[in-house]
Amino acid sequence: MLAIKNVGIIRNQSVFENIQSFLRNYEKRSKNTGIAYENDIRLFFRVLKHKELEQLSEEDLKVSLPEIFQYQNLLIESGEYKNSTINRKINTIKSLYSYLKGCEYDVNPFVFKQIKDLPNDTKNIGFLTPDEVWLLADLALQEQRDGLKKRALILTAGTTSIRKSAIRKLKMSHFRKSEDDDHTYIIESDFFDKSKLIEKRIHEKLYFLIKEAHGDKGEDELIFDISDTAIDDMMKRLIKKAGFDPKRNLSFHSLRKAAIMWVDEFTNGDMVAITAQGDWTSPTVAYTNYINKKRKTNLAGIGMFEDSDNSIYDELTREEMLCLLKSIGNGLGAQLRSKAKEILKNRN
């Protein structure tokens, strides 16, 4: 009797409730997997039906083979996803439709069998240091067209970790002055992550650079009206001009990694700060795909047995010590400057 009663409940549930039931099966295994699958499903119906999950009717579930092919092509052409990610997104929908068929909806999950997985194109994108980001930004000024705009683009990506697909949507209307810091501006929008409002804090120097690059255009006009192809071609030129080793496999995505690694160094590995910088829902992605790949393993095996001989600093002249301190960049340099400010503050 209990089984029969449950079947009746399933039949009377809304489309949204049945999708939620499908997702709960994956959330039991992994919360992160459940979140990823929900994002995949929401994106599918937003693109094809222009609806949120909560608004779906049984009629909205009907999709044709050409529509699925079109969806796959849109994901490819967006330039935002690796093939492996696109394959996962399609397979998530395929699994959902098999589940919905079991709930006696009039759907055809077998149509997804005609969609072949894309070839694996996963590559380890190389990392850039903050100093290298500045070098690329300086070289961008020498470009024949839009040098200032390209410089602003590189520095924005290299400090905010905003993905290429999102940074191209930026408008001046997305910026506002911080209420708690006169030297800070905030980029505020939901196109970084459709499920929540995202804030990115930038220094006023970068804001004025972006504003200068934008020129006299309106606040609702795109700041970086540069195509994906043009951005990729620009990065190839600048990377070659900078003399970086091709084996490093650097790309525009390396700018995003530069900011993430700066936060890692500046905060001594604070995973909360690193996760916020990358706009992830969980630190697992940050650690597995960024931090763990960048860090060397077994450092303690050497470092713990090395003598901490600080007497070498006593041999430096004042001028040499100042030169050394000023030459330290990246997160460590920022930490030292922050500590210096604290010392001066306490002096009073």
GIURPE-V308282 format. One record per residue. RES is the residue in one small letter. PSI is psi in degrees with one decimal (NA if undefined). OMEGA is omega in whole degrees, 0 to 359 (NA if undefined). D_CENTER is the distance of its C-alpha to the mean C-alpha in Angstrom with 1 decimal. Layout:
BEGIN
res=RES psi=PSI omega=OMEGA d_center=D_CENTER
res=RES psi=PSI omega=OMEGA d_center=D_CENTER
END
This chain:
BEGIN
res=m psi=-37.3 omega=181 d_center=49.6
res=l psi=-42.1 omega=180 d_center=46.3
res=a psi=-43.4 omega=179 d_center=44.6
res=i psi=-41.0 omega=179 d_center=46.2
res=k psi=-40.5 omega=180 d_center=45.2
res=n psi=-38.2 omega=177 d_center=41.5
res=v psi=-40.4 omega=179 d_center=41.6
res=g psi=-37.6 omega=179 d_center=43.0
res=i psi=-43.8 omega=181 d_center=40.1
res=i psi=-42.4 omega=181 d_center=37.5
res=r psi=-30.4 omega=183 d_center=39.4
res=n psi=-4.9 omega=180 d_center=39.5
res=q psi=154.5 omega=176 d_center=35.8
res=s psi=168.1 omega=177 d_center=33.6
res=v psi=-44.3 omega=180 d_center=31.0
res=f psi=-43.8 omega=181 d_center=28.3
res=e psi=-37.2 omega=178 d_center=30.2
res=n psi=-36.1 omega=176 d_center=30.5
res=i psi=-38.6 omega=177 d_center=26.8
res=q psi=-39.1 omega=177 d_center=26.3
res=s psi=-40.9 omega=177 d_center=28.9
res=f psi=-45.0 omega=183 d_center=27.1
res=l psi=-33.4 omega=181 d_center=23.9
res=r psi=-31.2 omega=178 d_center=25.9
res=n psi=-33.3 omega=180 d_center=27.1
res=y psi=-30.8 omega=178 d_center=23.7
res=e psi=-28.4 omega=178 d_center=22.9
res=k psi=-33.9 omega=180 d_center=26.1
res=r psi=-44.7 omega=182 d_center=24.7
res=s psi=125.7 omega=179 d_center=21.2
res=k psi=-40.2 omega=181 d_center=19.6
res=n psi=-38.8 omega=178 d_center=16.1
res=t psi=-42.2 omega=179 d_center=17.5
res=g psi=-41.2 omega=179 d_center=19.1
res=i psi=-44.1 omega=181 d_center=16.0
res=a psi=-42.5 omega=181 d_center=14.3
res=y psi=-38.7 omega=179 d_center=17.6
res=e psi=-41.6 omega=177 d_center=18.0
res=n psi=-39.3 omega=178 d_center=14.8
res=d psi=-44.8 omega=183 d_center=16.1
res=i psi=-42.1 omega=179 d_center=19.5
res=r psi=-43.8 omega=180 d_center=18.6
res=l psi=-42.3 omega=181 d_center=16.7
res=f psi=-48.8 omega=183 d_center=19.8
res=f psi=-26.3 omega=174 d_center=22.3
res=r psi=-42.9 omega=183 d_center=20.6
res=v psi=-48.0 omega=186 d_center=20.6
res=l psi=-34.2 omega=184 d_center=24.1
res=k psi=-6.3 omega=181 d_center=25.9
res=h psi=39.5 omega=182 d_center=24.1
res=k psi=153.7 omega=171 d_center=24.6
res=e psi=161.6 omega=182 d_center=23.0
res=l psi=-38.0 omega=182 d_center=24.1
res=e psi=-18.5 omega=185 d_center=26.6
res=q psi=-4.1 omega=188 d_center=28.3
res=l psi=141.1 omega=172 d_center=28.9
res=s psi=171.8 omega=178 d_center=32.5
res=e psi=-34.2 omega=181 d_center=34.0
res=e psi=-33.0 omega=180 d_center=34.4
res=d psi=-19.1 omega=182 d_center=30.7
res=l psi=-16.1 omega=182 d_center=30.3
res=k psi=118.3 omega=178 d_center=32.3
res=v psi=146.6 omega=182 d_center=30.2
res=s psi=165.2 omega=178 d_center=31.7
res=l psi=-45.5 omega=178 d_center=30.9
res=p psi=-35.6 omega=180 d_center=30.2
res=e psi=-39.7 omega=181 d_center=27.7
res=i psi=-40.6 omega=175 d_center=25.7
res=f psi=-42.6 omega=180 d_center=26.0
res=q psi=-41.1 omega=180 d_center=24.8
res=y psi=-44.6 omega=178 d_center=21.7
res=q psi=-42.4 omega=180 d_center=20.9
res=n psi=-37.5 omega=178 d_center=21.5
res=l psi=-39.9 omega=178 d_center=19.2
res=l psi=-40.0 omega=179 d_center=16.3
res=i psi=-48.0 omega=185 d_center=17.3
res=e psi=-21.8 omega=180 d_center=18.0
res=s psi=-25.9 omega=181 d_center=14.7
res=g psi=8.2 omega=186 d_center=13.3
res=e psi=-21.5 omega=188 d_center=9.9
res=y psi=145.4 omega=170 d_center=11.0
res=k psi=160.1 omega=178 d_center=13.0
res=n psi=-38.9 omega=180 d_center=16.5
res=s psi=-36.2 omega=179 d_center=16.3
res=t psi=-40.8 omega=178 d_center=13.7
res=i psi=-42.3 omega=178 d_center=16.0
res=n psi=-42.8 omega=179 d_center=19.0
res=r psi=-43.1 omega=181 d_center=17.8
res=k psi=-42.0 omega=179 d_center=17.2
res=i psi=-42.4 omega=181 d_center=20.7
res=n psi=-29.9 omega=175 d_center=22.3
res=t psi=-45.6 omega=179 d_center=21.1
res=i psi=-38.4 omega=178 d_center=23.0
res=k psi=-45.2 omega=178 d_center=25.9
res=s psi=-40.7 omega=178 d_center=26.3
res=l psi=-44.7 omega=183 d_center=26.2
res=y psi=-30.7 omega=174 d_center=29.0
res=s psi=-39.6 omega=178 d_center=31.1
res=y psi=-44.9 omega=181 d_center=30.9
res=l psi=-33.8 omega=176 d_center=31.9
res=k psi=-38.9 omega=177 d_center=34.7
res=g psi=-21.9 omega=176 d_center=36.0
res=c psi=8.8 omega=176 d_center=36.0
res=e psi=28.5 omega=171 d_center=38.4
res=y psi=153.2 omega=181 d_center=36.3
res=d psi=73.7 omega=180 d_center=37.3
res=v psi=160.7 omega=182 d_center=34.4
res=n psi=91.6 omega=181 d_center=34.4
res=p psi=-18.6 omega=184 d_center=31.8
res=f psi=-17.5 omega=179 d_center=33.6
res=v psi=-25.4 omega=181 d_center=32.2
res=f psi=-17.4 omega=179 d_center=28.9
res=k psi=-19.5 omega=179 d_center=30.9
res=q psi=-13.1 omega=181 d_center=31.2
res=i psi=111.7 omega=182 d_center=27.4
res=k psi=146.2 omega=176 d_center=26.9
res=d psi=141.9 omega=176 d_center=23.9
res=l psi=152.6 omega=179 d_center=22.2
res=p psi=147.9 omega=181 d_center=22.7
res=n psi=121.6 omega=180 d_center=20.4
res=d psi=21.1 omega=183 d_center=18.3
res=t psi=123.2 omega=177 d_center=16.2
res=k psi=150.6 omega=176 d_center=16.2
res=n psi=102.7 omega=179 d_center=15.2
res=i psi=134.7 omega=184 d_center=13.3
res=g psi=165.4 omega=181 d_center=14.9
res=f psi=147.8 omega=172 d_center=14.1
res=l psi=144.7 omega=173 d_center=15.3
res=t psi=160.1 omega=176 d_center=17.1
res=p psi=-38.0 omega=178 d_center=17.1
res=d psi=-37.5 omega=179 d_center=20.6
res=e psi=-32.2 omega=175 d_center=19.5
res=v psi=-44.7 omega=179 d_center=17.0
res=w psi=-37.9 omega=179 d_center=20.0
res=l psi=-45.6 omega=179 d_center=22.1
res=l psi=-37.8 omega=179 d_center=20.1
res=a psi=-40.0 omega=178 d_center=20.0
res=d psi=-40.8 omega=179 d_center=23.8
res=l psi=-29.3 omega=180 d_center=24.4
res=a psi=-30.2 omega=179 d_center=22.6
res=l psi=-22.1 omega=182 d_center=25.4
res=q psi=-1.7 omega=178 d_center=27.9
res=e psi=148.2 omega=182 d_center=26.5
res=q psi=-32.0 omega=182 d_center=29.2
res=r psi=140.5 omega=172 d_center=27.3
res=d psi=40.5 omega=182 d_center=24.9
res=g psi=-44.8 omega=181 d_center=24.6
res=l psi=-40.7 omega=180 d_center=23.9
res=k psi=-40.7 omega=180 d_center=21.2
res=k psi=-36.2 omega=176 d_center=19.5
res=r psi=-45.9 omega=179 d_center=19.8
res=a psi=-38.8 omega=179 d_center=18.2
res=l psi=-47.6 omega=182 d_center=15.3
res=i psi=-44.5 omega=181 d_center=14.8
res=l psi=-32.5 omega=177 d_center=15.3
res=t psi=-47.7 omega=179 d_center=13.0
res=a psi=-37.5 omega=183 d_center=10.0
res=g psi=-7.3 omega=178 d_center=11.5
res=t psi=-23.9 omega=183 d_center=11.9
res=t psi=-20.1 omega=185 d_center=9.3
res=s psi=20.1 omega=177 d_center=6.0
res=i psi=134.0 omega=180 d_center=5.6
res=r psi=157.6 omega=183 d_center=4.9
res=k psi=-44.0 omega=183 d_center=8.6
res=s psi=-32.0 omega=181 d_center=9.7
res=a psi=-38.2 omega=183 d_center=9.0
res=i psi=-27.7 omega=179 d_center=10.4
res=r psi=-11.8 omega=179 d_center=13.4
res=k psi=-2.2 omega=184 d_center=14.3
res=l psi=139.5 omega=175 d_center=14.8
res=k psi=158.3 omega=179 d_center=18.4
res=m psi=-23.9 omega=179 d_center=20.5
res=s psi=-12.9 omega=178 d_center=21.3
res=h psi=-4.5 omega=183 d_center=17.8
res=f psi=143.2 omega=172 d_center=18.9
res=r psi=151.6 omega=180 d_center=21.5
res=k psi=138.6 omega=179 d_center=23.3
res=s psi=142.9 omega=180 d_center=22.7
res=e psi=-18.5 omega=184 d_center=25.8
res=d psi=0.1 omega=180 d_center=25.9
res=d psi=116.5 omega=184 d_center=25.3
res=d psi=-20.1 omega=183 d_center=27.0
res=h psi=12.2 omega=184 d_center=24.8
res=t psi=139.7 omega=171 d_center=21.5
res=y psi=154.8 omega=183 d_center=19.9
res=i psi=129.9 omega=171 d_center=17.3
res=i psi=122.6 omega=185 d_center=14.8
res=e psi=120.8 omega=179 d_center=15.1
res=s psi=164.4 omega=177 d_center=14.1
res=d psi=2.8 omega=182 d_center=13.2
res=f psi=-6.5 omega=172 d_center=11.6
res=f psi=-40.4 omega=181 d_center=8.0
res=d psi=110.2 omega=188 d_center=9.3
res=k psi=-16.4 omega=183 d_center=12.9
res=s psi=-9.4 omega=181 d_center=14.3
res=k psi=162.2 omega=178 d_center=14.1
res=l psi=130.7 omega=183 d_center=14.3
res=i psi=139.6 omega=175 d_center=11.7
res=e psi=136.2 omega=175 d_center=13.1
res=k psi=125.1 omega=181 d_center=12.1
res=r psi=133.6 omega=178 d_center=15.1
res=i psi=157.2 omega=178 d_center=16.3
res=h psi=150.8 omega=181 d_center=19.7
res=e psi=-28.6 omega=179 d_center=22.4
res=k psi=-40.4 omega=178 d_center=22.9
res=l psi=-39.3 omega=179 d_center=19.6
res=y psi=-47.2 omega=181 d_center=20.3
res=f psi=-31.3 omega=175 d_center=23.8
res=l psi=-43.8 omega=178 d_center=22.5
res=i psi=-43.1 omega=180 d_center=20.2
res=k psi=-40.1 omega=178 d_center=23.3
res=e psi=-40.9 omega=179 d_center=25.6
res=a psi=-32.0 omega=181 d_center=23.5
res=h psi=-30.3 omega=177 d_center=23.5
res=g psi=-139.6 omega=185 d_center=27.3
res=d psi=7.5 omega=181 d_center=29.5
res=k psi=158.2 omega=182 d_center=27.3
res=g psi=161.3 omega=183 d_center=27.0
res=e psi=-25.7 omega=182 d_center=24.4
res=d psi=12.9 omega=174 d_center=23.2
res=e psi=147.5 omega=182 d_center=22.9
res=l psi=137.1 omega=178 d_center=19.7
res=i psi=-51.2 omega=183 d_center=19.2
res=f psi=73.5 omega=181 d_center=17.5
res=d psi=62.6 omega=181 d_center=19.7
res=i psi=134.1 omega=182 d_center=18.9
res=s psi=160.2 omega=177 d_center=18.5
res=d psi=-44.1 omega=181 d_center=15.9
res=t psi=-43.0 omega=180 d_center=18.9
res=a psi=-37.7 omega=179 d_center=20.0
res=i psi=-45.4 omega=180 d_center=16.7
res=d psi=-41.7 omega=179 d_center=16.8
res=d psi=-39.6 omega=178 d_center=20.5
res=m psi=-45.8 omega=181 d_center=20.2
res=m psi=-39.5 omega=178 d_center=17.9
res=k psi=-42.7 omega=179 d_center=20.5
res=r psi=-47.5 omega=185 d_center=23.3
res=l psi=-40.2 omega=179 d_center=22.0
res=i psi=-40.8 omega=178 d_center=21.0
res=k psi=-42.4 omega=181 d_center=24.5
res=k psi=-33.6 omega=179 d_center=26.2
res=a psi=-13.8 omega=178 d_center=24.7
res=g psi=21.2 omega=179 d_center=26.3
res=f psi=145.4 omega=181 d_center=23.4
res=d psi=124.2 omega=179 d_center=24.3
res=p psi=-26.2 omega=181 d_center=23.2
res=k psi=-14.5 omega=179 d_center=23.0
res=r psi=-15.5 omega=178 d_center=19.8
res=n psi=55.0 omega=181 d_center=18.0
res=l psi=149.3 omega=179 d_center=16.0
res=s psi=-174.9 omega=178 d_center=13.9
res=f psi=-33.5 omega=180 d_center=11.7
res=h psi=-23.3 omega=178 d_center=8.7
res=s psi=-25.5 omega=176 d_center=10.9
res=l psi=-41.7 omega=177 d_center=10.5
res=r psi=-42.6 omega=181 d_center=6.9
res=k psi=-33.6 omega=181 d_center=8.8
res=a psi=-45.3 omega=181 d_center=11.7
res=a psi=-39.6 omega=180 d_center=10.6
res=i psi=-42.7 omega=180 d_center=9.5
res=m psi=-31.0 omega=176 d_center=12.9
res=w psi=-44.3 omega=179 d_center=14.7
res=v psi=-39.9 omega=178 d_center=14.0
res=d psi=-45.6 omega=182 d_center=15.1
res=e psi=-42.6 omega=184 d_center=18.2
res=f psi=-35.3 omega=184 d_center=19.0
res=t psi=7.7 omega=183 d_center=19.0
res=n psi=42.2 omega=173 d_center=20.6
res=g psi=26.9 omega=178 d_center=18.0
res=d psi=105.5 omega=186 d_center=17.5
res=m psi=-25.2 omega=177 d_center=15.1
res=v psi=-46.2 omega=179 d_center=15.0
res=a psi=-40.7 omega=180 d_center=13.8
res=i psi=-42.7 omega=180 d_center=11.3
res=t psi=-40.1 omega=178 d_center=9.9
res=a psi=-39.3 omega=179 d_center=10.0
res=q psi=-39.4 omega=182 d_center=8.3
res=g psi=-2.0 omega=180 d_center=5.0
res=d psi=37.2 omega=177 d_center=6.1
res=w psi=157.0 omega=177 d_center=7.4
res=t psi=-17.0 omega=182 d_center=11.0
res=s psi=144.9 omega=177 d_center=12.5
res=p psi=-11.6 omega=182 d_center=12.7
res=t psi=-45.2 omega=181 d_center=13.8
res=v psi=-44.5 omega=181 d_center=10.6
res=a psi=-45.9 omega=184 d_center=9.9
res=y psi=-45.8 omega=185 d_center=13.5
res=t psi=-45.7 omega=189 d_center=14.1
res=n psi=-14.1 omega=183 d_center=11.6
res=y psi=-66.2 omega=189 d_center=11.1
res=i psi=-48.8 omega=184 d_center=13.9
res=n psi=-31.9 omega=179 d_center=16.7
res=k psi=-27.0 omega=183 d_center=16.3
res=k psi=-38.2 omega=185 d_center=16.6
res=r psi=146.9 omega=174 d_center=19.4
res=k psi=148.7 omega=180 d_center=22.9
res=t psi=155.8 omega=174 d_center=24.9
res=n psi=30.8 omega=178 d_center=28.3
res=l psi=-34.3 omega=182 d_center=28.2
res=a psi=-28.5 omega=181 d_center=30.5
res=g psi=-26.1 omega=178 d_center=33.1
res=i psi=-51.4 omega=187 d_center=33.7
res=g psi=-35.7 omega=184 d_center=32.6
res=m psi=-16.5 omega=181 d_center=34.7
res=f psi=1.5 omega=177 d_center=37.8
res=e psi=139.0 omega=178 d_center=37.4
res=d psi=136.7 omega=177 d_center=39.6
res=s psi=80.4 omega=183 d_center=38.0
res=d psi=100.6 omega=181 d_center=40.5
res=n psi=-0.2 omega=183 d_center=39.8
res=s psi=-19.0 omega=180 d_center=43.2
res=i psi=-29.6 omega=180 d_center=41.7
res=y psi=-27.7 omega=180 d_center=40.5
res=d psi=-23.1 omega=182 d_center=44.1
res=e psi=-12.7 omega=181 d_center=45.1
res=l psi=144.4 omega=173 d_center=42.8
res=t psi=167.2 omega=179 d_center=44.3
res=r psi=-43.3 omega=181 d_center=42.7
res=e psi=-39.9 omega=179 d_center=41.6
res=e psi=-38.1 omega=179 d_center=40.0
res=m psi=-43.8 omega=178 d_center=38.2
res=l psi=-40.4 omega=179 d_center=36.8
res=c psi=-41.1 omega=178 d_center=35.7
res=l psi=-48.1 omega=182 d_center=34.0
res=l psi=-42.8 omega=183 d_center=32.1
res=k psi=-19.6 omega=181 d_center=31.1
res=s psi=-12.1 omega=183 d_center=29.8
res=i psi=118.8 omega=180 d_center=27.3
res=g psi=-158.5 omega=176 d_center=23.8
res=n psi=-156.3 omega=185 d_center=20.3
res=g psi=-37.4 omega=181 d_center=19.9
res=l psi=-41.8 omega=178 d_center=23.5
res=g psi=-40.5 omega=179 d_center=24.9
res=a psi=-37.8 omega=178 d_center=23.2
res=q psi=-44.0 omega=180 d_center=24.6
res=l psi=-41.7 omega=179 d_center=28.0
res=r psi=-38.5 omega=178 d_center=28.0
res=s psi=-40.9 omega=179 d_center=27.1
res=k psi=-37.6 omega=179 d_center=29.9
res=a psi=-41.6 omega=178 d_center=32.3
res=k psi=-39.6 omega=180 d_center=31.7
res=e psi=-40.9 omega=178 d_center=32.5
res=i psi=-43.9 omega=180 d_center=35.7
res=l psi=-36.6 omega=180 d_center=36.8
res=k psi=-42.2 omega=181 d_center=36.3
res=n psi=-22.7 omega=180 d_center=38.3
res=r psi=-31.2 omega=180 d_center=41.0
res=n psi=NA omega=NA d_center=42.0
END
